[in-house]
Structure formats: C-alpha cells, structure tokens
Amino acid sequence: MNRKQFLKKSLQAGLCACGVRLGLEGGTKNPKVAVQQESKPESQEWIGDLEKRMIKGAETPAWRKMEKAGIWIKDVTKHMDAMLDEETKVKLMQACGRSCFIHTFGVAENKTPTKEERERYLKLLQSRGVEIQREGNVIRFTMSWGRNHQNPTGLVMSDGYCMCPQVESGPPGLSPTYCFCSTGYVKESLERVLGKPIKVELLDSLKMGGKDCVFKVELQDI
C-alpha cells in the first residue's frame, strides 16, 4: 500500500470511529440516524479538502528530494569506481551526459552544418579567447565551460558551484567519475554545431578540485 492509499484509509477509518461515537454518546438515541446524518453530502464537503491537504503535507519537500538524489548519485559513482574499469566508466558517464543534453534541448535536427558554418563557429570561439590549433586536417582547442558562468539555477561556477544542478553544492566526497558526464554533454553540444564527430577529454573540473571545468576538443576536418 502506498502512502496516499494509507492516508486515505486512515482518514476514512477515523471518520467512521467519530461517527459511531457521536451515535452512542449524544444527540440521538438512534445510532442509525447519526450515521445517516453524517452521510449527507453537505456535511462531508470538508473531507475531500482535508484529505488533499493531508496527502500534500506528506509529500517530500523539494530540497529533501535533491538531497536524496545527491546521496544516490554519490553511491552510484562509488560503486562504479569499485566495479568498472576506467574506459567503461567514461563511456557510461558520457552517454548520461549526452542524454542530459538531449532531454534539455531536444533531439538534434536532421541537418549537418556546412563547412562555412563550422568555420564561423570556430571564429566565434576565437573571438572569446579560445586558441584554435590546426595540424593537417585535425583541429584542436581547449575550452573552459564554466568560468564566470552560471549553472541552470543561477549559482556562479567560479564560486565553486557545479554546473550540474543535481550536485551543484554537494554531496561532499562525490567521485570525480561523475564529471565525465560533462564530457558527453559537451560532445553532444559541439557535434551539433561543428557537424563532425569529436573527441572530448576532461582536463579539470570543480569536483576534481579545480577552479573551472576545462575540456580538450579534437575533430577531423575532412
């Protein structure tokens, strides 16, 4: 029986007991009359409202839900560290990061950016201080994701808050394995605008003790 059913049955049981007591102790010599009076719709209008308020009051507060989610994430990454090899952990967390981006921004359009559009984006990165390195057909650059930026709930990353709202201020002792999720997020984001499969390497992150989240990006421009 779930919490809502339990509360509903408890409320009904309490109302029945009150009705019987009224019938036995006062107001009428006939218990049946009391029960009939209590069963009138107009006398029970408050019951539905009370039941809703009881159920609402039993809900877990949002802050508590996030706290529990953080603890669960911490346990999951701890078990991953104990049971999985490095490559598998990275692939798994990258897949989670991709899913996070897709759930946030939707599935990518069935359209591949042109080389001209790709070059415009690379120039935009350069205008923001990103150094673009070209070696043959290989393009490499290192980008900072969070310096002086905010996470989705408005907490400034340069103040030590993670970009991910799930673990923005905790839990303490979270494994750095969790940060590989961000490489999948960045990978999905950049592949949409660059139109090429890319490699993303995590160089530093807030949860790894760094001051920023830094990624090394590489793609084949063929």
MIMAR-181634 format. One record per residue: x, y, z of N, C-alpha, C in turn. Coordinates in steps of 0.05 Angstrom, whole numbers, plus 5000, padded with zeros to 4 digits. Layout:
# MIMAR-181634
XYZXYZXYZ/...
//
This chain:
# MIMAR-181634
501749765000500050005000501850255000/501350444981502950684981502050885001/503551105003503051305024500251425021/499551484996496951614990494651434999/494751174991492650994999492450955029/494850955042494850925071493551155085/494151405076492951635088489851635084/489051565060486251565054484751365071/485851125074484550925091484551005120/486751135129486851225157484751435162/484451615143482551825146479651715147/479051525129476451405129475851255155/477951115165477650965190477051155213/478451385214478051575235475251705234/474251755210471551875207469451675216/469751425209467851215218467751195248/470051205261470151185290468751425303/469151665292467851905302464851885299/463951775277461051755272459751565292/461051345297459951155317459851275344/461951425352462051555378459751755381/459251915360457052105362454451965365/454051745352451551595354451151485382/453251395395453051265421452851465444/454251695442454551865465452752105466/451552185445449852415448448452495423/446452685427445052805404442752635394/442752375398440552205388440651935402/438351805405438251545416438651325395/438551405371438651215349441251255333/443251065336445851085321445451105291/443350965280442950965252442451245241/440951405258440251675250442751845247/444651805267447151955267448751885242/448851625235450451535212449251655187/446551655185445151775162445752065160/445752205183446252495182449152555173/451052385183453852425175454352365146/452552205134452952125106451952325086/450652535096449652735077451952875063/451752915037453953035022454753315033/452753475041453453745050455053745076/454753535092456253525117459053415114/459753325090462353205085463953355064/463153605058464553755039467453805047/467953835073470653895083472553655081/471453415079473053175080475053155056/473953215032475653195008477953395010/477353635020479453835023481553755043/480653645066482453555087484253325077/483053145061484652925051486853025032/486153215015488053324996490353455011/489653605033491753745048493553555063/492353335073493953125087495952995068/495052935044496752805024498952995015/498153255011500053455002502153495024/501253495049503153535071505053305075/504353075064506052835067508152815045/508052995025509952985003512753075013/514752955001517553025008518153294997/519253475014520053745004522153724981/522053924964523953914940526853904949/527554054970530354054979531153774989/529253635001529953365011530253164988/528653194967528853024944531553054931/532553304928535153354916537353244934/537053274960539053164979539252864975/536952724974536952434970538152364943/537552514922538552464895541652484896/542652684910545552724911546952484925/545652394947546752154961546751914943/544651884928544351654909546551664888/546951904876549051944856551851874867/552251964891554851914904555351614907/553251474915553451184919553951044892/552451134871552751004845555651034835/556751274836559451324826561451164843/560951144869562750984886562750694877/560450584871560250304862561450274834/561150474817562450464791565450454793/566550614812569450614816570450344825/568750204840569649944851569249714832/567349744813566549514797567249544767/567749784757568249824729571049924723/572049854699574649964690574250254681/576450394677576350684671574950734645/575550574624574250624598571250594599/570350384613567450344615566050564631/567350654652566250874668565951124651/567951184636567951424619565651404598/565451184585563451144564560651164576/560251044599557651044612556851334620/558651474632558051754641557751934617/559251894596558952054572556152014560/555251764560552551704550550451854566/550851864592548952004610549052304604/551452414598551652694591550252764565/550552584546549052624520546052634525/545152434541542252424547541252674561/542952784579542253024593541853254574/543653284555543453504535540953464518/540453224509538153164492535553224507/535353144532532953194548532553484552/534653644553534453924558533854084532/535154014510534854164485533454014463/532753764467531353614446533253474428/532153304411533753144392534853334370/537253284361538453454341536953444315/536853664301535553684275537053504255/535653404235536853234215538153414194/540153564203541553754185544453774193/546253734174549053754180550154034174/551454164193552554434188554554424165/554654634149556554654127559254724138/561354704121564054774129564155074136/562655234121562655524126561455584153/559355444160558055474187559955384209/561455174204563355074223565555274228/566555394206568655594208567755844223/565255924219564156154233564056104263/563355854270563255784299566055784311/568055684296570755674306571855964310/571156144291571956424294570556554318/568156474323566756574347568256494372/569056234373570656144396573256304399/574556354376577056514377576556794388/574256914380573657184390573157184420/572656954431572256934460574756834475/576956834461579456764473580356474471/578856314456579656034452581756004430/583955874435586055844415585555594398/585155634373584655414354587255324342/587855074344590354954333589654774309/591054814287590554644264593054494257/592754244252595054074245594053884223/594553954198593453804176590353834177/589053604177586153604178585053594207/586853604226585953584254585753864266/583553914280583054164294582954104324/584454254339584454214368584054484382/582654474404582454714421581754634449/582454804468581754754496579754974504/577654894516575555084523574755054553/574155284564573155294592570155314590/568755144605565855144603564655324624/566055364647564555484669565555744680/567955834674569056074688567256314684/566456434706564656664706561956604694/561256354692558656274682556956184706/554356144699552556044720551455774711/550755614731549255374725546355434721/544655244713541855294706540255424729/541155394754539655514776540755774785/542855874771543856144777546256154795/547355924805549655934822552155964805/553856144813556256204797558355984800/559255874778561155654778563855744789/564655994784567256084795567256104825/564856094837564656094866564755814877/565155614859565455344868562955164866/560955264852558455104848558554964821/557954704822558054544797555854634778/556454614752554454684732551954504733/552454264742550154074742548454134767/545854184762544054254785543654014804/544253774795543953544812545853544835/548253644830550353634851551653904854/550254124849551454384848552954464874/551954374897553254444922553954204939/554053974927554653724942554053484925/554053254937554753194965557753184969/558753224993561653214998562752944991/565152934979566352674973565452544948/563952694931563052574906565452494888/565352264877567552164860567852334835/570352404827570752544802569752404777/569152144780567951994758565452124748/563952254765561452384757561952604736/564352724736564952944718565152854689/565552594684565752504657562952534643/560952564659558252624648558452884631/559953074641560153334627561553304600/563353114596564553074570562552984549/560652824558558552744539556652974532/556153154552554553384548555853574528/558453624532559953804514560153674486/560653414485560853274460558353304443/556053254455553453284441553053564432/553753754449553354044443555054124419/557654054419559454144398559053994372/558353744373557853584348555553704333/553653824347551353944333552154184317/553954344327554754594314557154554295/558754354300561054304283560554104261/558453934265557753744245559653524241/561353474260563453264258563553114285/564152844284564752704309567152824322/567052864348569352994362570152814386/572552854395573552734419573752954440/572852884464572853074486574352954510/576453084519577952994542577653194565/576953094588576653264611579353314624/580153574625582753654636582553734665/580253854673579953944700576953994705/576153994730573454054737573254144766/571054264773570554354800570554124820/569353904812569153674830571753524833/573653584814576253464816578153644832/577053854843578654034859579754284843/578954304818579854534801578154774805/578854984791577455244792575455274770/575455084751573855104727573454834715/571654814696571354564680572654614653/574754464647576354504623576454254606/575954294579575854064561577754104538/578953894529580553894505578953764483/578653904461576853814439578553754414/577953544400579353474376577353374355/577653464330575953364308577553354282/576653174265577853154238576253314219/577453524207576153704189576553604160/575053404151575353294125572953364107/
//
